[in-house]
Amino acid sequence: MLEPQKTLDTYYLEARRDLLEVAALLDRYDRSVEKQGQKAEDESRLNSLLEAMSLLSGGDHPKANRTEQLLNHFAKVS
């Protein structure tokens, strides 16, 4: 297991890239809604992503198990 600082140093850029991808998806969706003048018929996938981000932002302790929480969340909405 890596030391805490080494963990951040090793995975930060990859995680930042992934978060930017999610932000870009949300921006593309918003622009599409604006252009088309209507939302998607089924926004369950959008809501699922927003709920997942909420799960990620909580639990500031080692036993938060964010990965397990996300796996369970996505299993429920699939």
C-alpha positions as CSV (number, residue, x, y, z in Angstrom):
1,M,0.0,0.0,0.0
2,L,1.3,3.5,-0.9
3,E,1.7,6.2,1.6
4,P,-1.0,8.8,1.6
5,Q,1.0,11.5,-0.2
6,K,2.3,9.0,-2.8
7,T,-1.3,7.8,-3.4
8,L,-2.4,11.4,-4.1
9,D,0.6,12.1,-6.2
10,T,0.2,8.9,-8.2
11,Y,-3.5,9.0,-9.0
12,Y,-4.4,12.7,-8.9
13,L,-4.1,13.5,-12.6
14,E,-6.0,10.4,-13.6
15,A,-8.9,11.2,-11.2
16,R,-8.9,14.9,-12.3
17,R,-9.2,13.8,-15.9
18,D,-12.1,11.5,-15.1
19,L,-13.9,14.3,-13.2
20,L,-13.4,16.6,-16.1
21,E,-15.0,14.0,-18.4
22,V,-18.1,13.8,-16.1
23,A,-18.3,17.6,-16.1
24,A,-18.0,17.7,-19.9
25,L,-20.9,15.1,-20.2
26,L,-23.1,17.3,-17.9
27,D,-22.2,20.4,-19.9
28,R,-23.0,18.6,-23.2
29,Y,-26.3,17.5,-21.9
30,D,-27.2,21.0,-20.6
31,R,-26.4,22.5,-24.0
32,S,-28.4,19.8,-25.8
33,V,-31.4,20.6,-23.5
34,E,-31.0,24.3,-24.2
35,K,-30.8,23.8,-27.9
36,Q,-33.7,21.3,-28.1
37,G,-35.8,23.0,-25.6
38,Q,-36.6,19.8,-23.7
39,K,-35.0,17.3,-21.4
40,A,-34.5,13.6,-22.1
41,E,-37.6,11.5,-21.8
42,D,-35.8,9.4,-19.2
43,E,-33.3,11.2,-17.0
44,S,-32.6,8.2,-14.8
45,R,-29.0,7.9,-16.0
46,L,-28.4,11.6,-15.3
47,N,-29.9,11.3,-11.9
48,S,-27.8,8.2,-11.2
49,L,-24.6,10.1,-12.0
50,L,-25.6,13.0,-9.8
51,E,-26.5,10.7,-6.9
52,A,-23.1,8.9,-7.4
53,M,-21.3,12.2,-7.1
54,S,-23.1,12.9,-3.9
55,L,-22.0,9.5,-2.6
56,L,-18.4,10.4,-3.5
57,S,-18.5,13.7,-1.7
58,G,-19.5,12.2,1.6
59,G,-17.6,10.1,4.1
60,D,-14.3,11.7,5.0
61,H,-12.9,8.7,6.8
62,P,-11.0,5.5,5.9
63,K,-14.1,3.2,6.2
64,A,-16.2,5.2,3.8
65,N,-15.9,2.4,1.2
66,R,-16.8,4.8,-1.7
67,T,-16.1,2.2,-4.3
68,E,-18.4,-0.3,-2.7
69,Q,-21.1,2.3,-2.3
70,L,-20.9,3.2,-6.0
71,L,-20.9,-0.4,-7.1
72,N,-24.1,-1.0,-5.1
73,H,-25.6,2.3,-6.4
74,F,-25.0,1.4,-10.0
75,A,-26.2,-2.2,-9.5
76,K,-29.6,-0.8,-8.3
77,V,-30.1,1.5,-11.2
78,S,-29.0,-0.8,-14.0
